[in-house]
């Protein structure tokens, strides 16, 4: 795997809607800009990208948790996304994000029973992507339905892929639309 750069973005939310958050909530994105080994060609076997996804799940998951400054088990939400440069295809993003990335990502955040929401798209340098996130142990916890927008100013080039993992230590600031609450979730089946 050829990595051109890693980028970490940390948001610390002290106030939202004119009301303070105490304690502040934090969201971190860990991003890798990697060379796409299949740029410009159709390849049937995407196994090498799947293996890269496995590596990135652990590396980027740990980077995000470290940026938050929390113990892995205190991570609350997670999500993943990828932007493929124009010489690649969306299936390259799927190969990175789906078959093998999940287990090492979950390990880096101290578990996680719910599915890891994802997004993928094509784009050039500076393209942004909204990384969908939800509560890591019960996907229907409504206070944690959210997204974090990320971008890398000079990526992806045509033969690159931007891979982003997001981890939070909170849900949305001041949730008040009802639904399943984190403290009421059974956290058995990844849904409720």
Secondary structure, DSSP 8 states (H G I E B T S, - for coil): --EEEEEEEEEEEEEETTEEEEEEEEEEEEEEEEE-TTTTS--S--HHHHHHHHHHHHHHHHHHHHHHTS-GGG--EEEEEEEE-TTS-HHHHHHHHTSSHHHHHHHHTT---S---EEEEE--TT-EEEEEEEESSBTTBGGG-EEEEEEBTTB--TTEEEEEEEEESS-STT--S-SB-GGG---SSB--
